[in-house]
């Protein structure tokens, strides 16, 4: 996917019209797995060794992950960056301590070497992986850790059938939940266009110079978390 295509999809899917319902939608639509996936990200952060820590959350949305990391890490300072301003306003309701930035992950408005962690959830399908990986390297401190999480299109044929049925029903539900209709219609297509993102991201991180690159699949191959450390 071209960079401007991903940017356009993100703007099309997420707006002031659906910011208020995002938290409940993502919980119900993932059958509660969103909480588990974010817990896995938090575990990687907890094991990273930075206490206190300075964390940049890319595509932070309404601050679900940001608030979890702030609450779970010892004296963590969290910066939440997102493309949609109305989503950031919802994030501010969760914590007044979180620093908010309305920007794109492809061009980070920060000095080099100031973050211990760069994390993201549901970002990879909307961006140019190499651009964001290079920017993450730039803003990370020495030994800093990057963590990327997103959906993955499953390879197992049985799970694929369930996957297709799920998105068919999700598409139908968009007729009733109008604010989410654009996302429900196209999300499956966007995810599967980027089905190789865990492999591409892992290779890209190694090429840039990251070490300890790890890729873990979750929930029957429908989600993945890729992490790595800057030496």
C-alpha positions in Angstrom: 0.0 0.0 0.0 1.3 3.5 -0.9 1.8 5.9 2.0 -0.9 8.3 0.9 -3.4 5.4 0.6 -2.9 4.5 4.2 -3.1 8.1 5.3 -6.4 8.4 3.4 -7.8 5.2 4.9 -7.0 6.4 8.4 -8.7 9.7 7.8 -11.7 8.0 6.3 -12.1 5.4 9.1 -11.6 7.6 12.1 -13.3 11.0 12.7 -15.1 13.2 15.2 -18.3 11.1 14.4 -17.0 7.9 15.9 -14.5 9.0 18.5 -17.0 8.6 21.4 -17.8 5.0 20.5 -14.4 3.7 19.7 -13.5 2.2 23.1 -16.7 0.1 23.3 -16.5 -0.8 19.6 -12.9 -2.1 19.7 -13.7 -4.2 22.8 -16.8 -5.8 21.4 -15.5 -6.2 17.8 -12.4 -8.1 19.0 -14.4 -10.2 21.5 -12.2 -8.7 24.3 -9.0 -9.7 22.6 -7.9 -6.0 22.4 -7.3 -6.0 26.1 -5.2 -9.1 25.9 -3.1 -7.8 23.0 -2.4 -4.5 24.9 -1.5 -6.5 28.0 1.1 -8.3 25.9 2.5 -4.9 24.8 2.6 -3.8 28.5 4.5 -6.9 29.5 7.2 -6.2 26.9 7.4 -2.6 28.3 7.6 -3.9 31.9 10.5 -6.3 30.9 12.4 -3.5 29.1 14.3 -2.3 32.1 13.6 1.4 31.9 12.3 2.7 35.2 11.1 5.5 35.1 10.4 5.3 31.4 9.5 7.8 28.6 7.0 6.2 26.1 5.8 7.4 22.7 2.5 5.8 21.7 1.9 6.1 17.9 -1.7 6.1 16.6 -2.7 6.3 20.2 -6.3 7.0 19.4 -8.5 7.4 22.5 -5.6 6.5 24.7 -6.5 2.9 25.7 -2.9 1.7 25.4 -1.4 5.0 26.7 -3.4 5.0 29.9 -2.6 1.4 30.5 1.1 2.0 30.1 1.0 5.1 32.3 -0.8 3.2 35.1 1.3 0.1 34.8 4.8 1.4 34.5 6.8 2.9 37.3 6.6 6.7 37.0 6.1 6.3 33.2 5.7 9.5 31.2 3.6 8.9 28.1 3.2 10.9 24.9 0.2 10.0 22.8 0.4 10.9 19.1 -2.5 10.5 16.7 -3.8 11.8 13.4 -7.3 12.5 14.6 -7.6 15.4 17.1 -11.1 14.3 18.4 -9.6 10.9 19.4 -6.9 12.7 21.4 -9.5 14.7 23.2 -11.0 11.4 24.4 -7.6 10.2 25.5 -7.2 13.4 27.6 -10.3 12.4 29.5 -8.6 9.2 30.6 -5.5 11.0 32.0 -4.5 14.6 32.4 -0.9 13.5 32.7 -0.6 12.2 29.2 1.0 14.6 26.7 -0.9 14.8 23.4 0.4 15.4 19.9 -1.8 15.7 16.8 0.6 14.5 14.1 1.5 11.7 11.8 3.8 8.7 12.7 5.8 9.2 9.4 7.3 12.5 10.5 7.7 12.7 14.3 8.0 16.2 15.8 10.6 15.2 18.4 14.3 15.5 19.0 16.5 12.5 18.5 17.0 10.0 21.4 14.4 11.1 23.9 12.1 8.0 24.3 12.8 4.7 26.0 9.9 3.0 24.1 8.0 3.6 20.9 4.8 1.6 20.8 1.8 1.3 18.6 -1.4 -0.7 18.2 -3.3 -0.9 14.9 -0.9 1.4 13.0 1.0 -0.8 10.6 -1.7 -1.2 7.9 -1.8 2.6 7.5 1.8 3.6 7.1 5.0 3.1 5.2 6.9 0.6 7.5 10.4 1.8 6.6 9.6 5.4 7.2 8.1 4.8 10.6 10.9 2.4 11.6 13.6 4.9 10.7 11.8 7.6 12.7 11.4 5.3 15.6 15.1 4.6 15.6 15.8 8.3 15.5 13.7 9.2 18.5 14.7 6.2 20.6 17.4 6.4 23.2 20.3 3.9 23.1 18.9 0.4 24.1 15.3 1.8 23.5 12.6 -0.6 22.4 10.1 -0.4 19.6 6.8 -2.4 19.7 4.4 -2.7 16.8 1.0 -4.5 17.0 -1.7 -5.0 14.4 -4.2 -7.4 12.9 -2.9 -10.1 10.6 -4.8 -12.0 7.9 -4.8 -15.7 9.1 -3.2 -18.4 7.0 -5.1 -21.4 8.4 -8.0 -22.3 6.0 -10.5 -22.9 8.8 -9.7 -19.7 10.5 -9.9 -17.9 7.1 -13.5 -19.1 6.7 -14.4 -17.8 10.2 -12.5 -14.6 9.4 -14.5 -14.0 6.2 -17.8 -14.7 8.0 -16.9 -12.3 10.8 -16.2 -9.5 8.4 -19.3 -10.2 6.4 -21.4 -9.8 9.5 -19.3 -6.7 10.5 -20.1 -5.2 7.1 -23.8 -5.8 7.7 -23.7 -4.2 11.1 -22.3 -1.1 9.5 -25.8 -0.5 8.0 -27.0 0.0 11.6 -23.9 1.7 13.1 -23.5 4.4 10.5 -20.5 6.1 12.0 -18.5 2.9 11.5 -19.8 1.9 8.1 -16.8 3.1 6.1 -14.4 1.1 8.3 -16.5 -2.0 8.4 -16.8 -2.1 4.6 -13.0 -1.8 3.9 -11.1 -3.0 7.0 -10.8 -6.6 5.8 -9.4 -5.4 2.5 -6.9 -3.1 4.2 -5.7 -5.8 6.6 -5.2 -8.4 4.0 -3.4 -6.1 1.6 -0.8 -5.8 4.3 -0.8 -9.5 5.4 3.0 -9.7 5.3 3.6 -6.7 7.6 5.1 -8.8 10.5 7.7 -10.3 8.2 8.3 -7.0 6.3 8.6 -5.1 9.6 11.0 -7.6 11.1 13.2 -7.5 8.1 13.1 -3.7 8.0 14.1 -3.4 11.7 17.1 -5.7 11.2 18.1 -3.7 8.1 18.1 -0.4 10.0 20.2 -1.9 12.8 17.7 -3.0 15.5 18.6 -6.2 17.4 16.6 -8.8 19.4 13.9 -8.6 16.8 10.9 -10.7 17.9 7.6 -11.6 16.1 4.8 -13.3 18.1 1.4 -14.2 16.7 -1.7 -14.2 18.8 -5.4 -15.3 18.7 -5.1 -18.0 16.0 -2.9 -15.9 13.8 -5.2 -12.9 13.6 -2.9 -10.5 15.4 0.9 -10.1 15.7 3.3 -8.1 17.9 6.8 -7.3 16.6 9.4 -5.8 18.9 13.1 -4.9 18.7 15.8 -3.1 20.6 18.1 -0.3 19.5 21.7 -1.2 20.4 
